[in-house]
Amino acid sequence: MPYPVLIANRSGTVRHANDHATALFPTAAPGLALADCTVPWLADAHAHKVATNAHGAGTLVSGDVAHRSYEAHPTVQDDGDVVWWLMDDTDHRLAREALHIEQERTAFLAEASNALLSSLNLERCMDVTAQLAAEHLADAAVVIAPSSGYRLPVVSCLRGRRPVRDEWEVDPREVPGLAEALQGFPPVPSRWIDPVTAPQWLIPEGFDGHVGSIVVTPLPGHGVPAGALILLRRSGEPAFSEEEEVFARLFAARSGAAMSAARMYAEQSSVSQVLMRELLPPVLHQISGVEFAGGYRPSKDRERIGGDFYDVHPASVEGEPSFAVLGDVSGKGLEAAVLTGKIRNTLHALLPMAGNHQRMLELLNGALLSSHHTRFATLVLVSAVREGGTVKLRVTSAGHPPVLLVRANGTVEEGASRGTLVGAFPEARATTVHETLAPGDFCVLFTDGFTEAKGGPMGGEMFGDERFQEALSRCAGMPGEAVVEHVQMLASQWVGTGPHDDMAVMVITAPRTHHLSMVGGHTKGRFTA
């Protein structure tokens, strides 16, 4: 036979050993006890086999012989002798163990990826990285992010404990390979680092025993360094092998990508918030005895900005008119919002000539025509000033729906100003009309998102001008903010969950009382949200 064969009787005495068996067990010879010339596990298996008194082929057993792994297959003969066929399965066992290790590592990497990608918070990603590394790769782990000023953001974790955040004022050059890793370069093979040279600040608080081995590996990001991962094992534990170091790099690649994405998200979110504050419609108040109120709803509920806008600029000189504008840029979403920002900034720069609405429109029209934008806009410009108990208005409509004047008795009048839209033709022409608001009257500036909103009982009917004016008529005598809330509520009920355009509305009111002259703050320039 090409493999060892031993035959032993019921009493455990060897009856036969072929050449391969004697090569494996040099003392095995007929007449000797199986327990004296082989390994204990085989002798025990033989005794158990005899005790069970089972004939034929039996269940195999396995064990080590001379640092090799063998499977022993028993066959019981009719006379009670047991034939043991020994097969070397060392290579198969090593392959199975390697496959099991790879399966565990693959499962770990999948778990790590899910945990890391479940959050776009940088601190959370650092916590997860340190905790997973401490539980699966080492006895302790330290995650270090690129420096923030003179400090290094750090998260350390011991196996079985929770991550701890800190900031270190240290020199990373004290740890071989750490400075390179923080700059995004692969460090010197970290298994060569002598733990004796590691500074005390590198060892996490609560780490028991001496450090036996250290791995330093970079956390690569999306073209920029995301930080470094340091793995520590206690003395007495196996040192990091080359395979383990490679696996640590695979884990670090996933962690670095997640941390880099979280950092980019945080930076973009910060930029977006700054830009959003500038693009959002302002909160309106009462200025110099004139009450301003406004409301805005973008076409997509998940967005906060769009193509409709409004602004109110207080007069720089007491007694001069405040300047208000409401507009509608063609299109929706972010691209339309970018143009609204340009229009608002241009009008803000043209405030010194707010007394001449036509000139402002001409200059704005030229600015839009000279830009790369292909969009146009409709606008309503209003200058408002309190004179005694009334509010005097100068209204200029440039291609926009006419303003609506709602009197205290509920009568609704349509403003007479008309004009061409801005940013489409070489010339922008419009008429300026003077209007007067008595105490309790209000003027409504709005975009066609209200009147053209589709919905209602049948789901496809437009809200329309008539229904909109009736709603305003019922608001006679109400404060401006209440009017805004009422028309927004009606529009929301009308469209339901269906699609709609941007909706913006501004209400300018002549208060009934004459002593409310400076409520709401006197602020230079544009109001901000």
NORTAHU-V546853 format. One record per helix or strand. SS is the DSSP state (A for helix, B for strand). FROM is the first residue (numbers start at 1). TO is the last residue. If there is no record, write none. Layout:
BEGIN
<<SS	FROM	TO> <SS	FROM	TO>>
END
This chain:
BEGIN
<<B	5	8> <B	13	17> <A	19	24> <B	33	33> <A	34	37> <A	40	52> <B	56	57> <B	61	65> <B	68	76> <B	82	88> <A	90	117> <A	122	136> <B	140	144> <B	148	148> <B	151	158> <B	164	168> <A	172	174> <A	178	182> <A	190	192> <A	195	197> <A	200	202> <B	211	220> <B	225	234> <A	242	279> <B	286	287> <B	290	297> <B	308	313> <B	322	329> <A	333	349> <A	351	353> <A	357	369> <B	377	387> <B	390	398> <B	404	406> <B	412	414> <B	419	419> <B	422	422> <B	430	430> <B	432	437> <B	442	446> <A	448	451> <B	454	455> <B	461	462> <A	465	473> <A	480	495> <B	503	510> <B	526	526>>
END
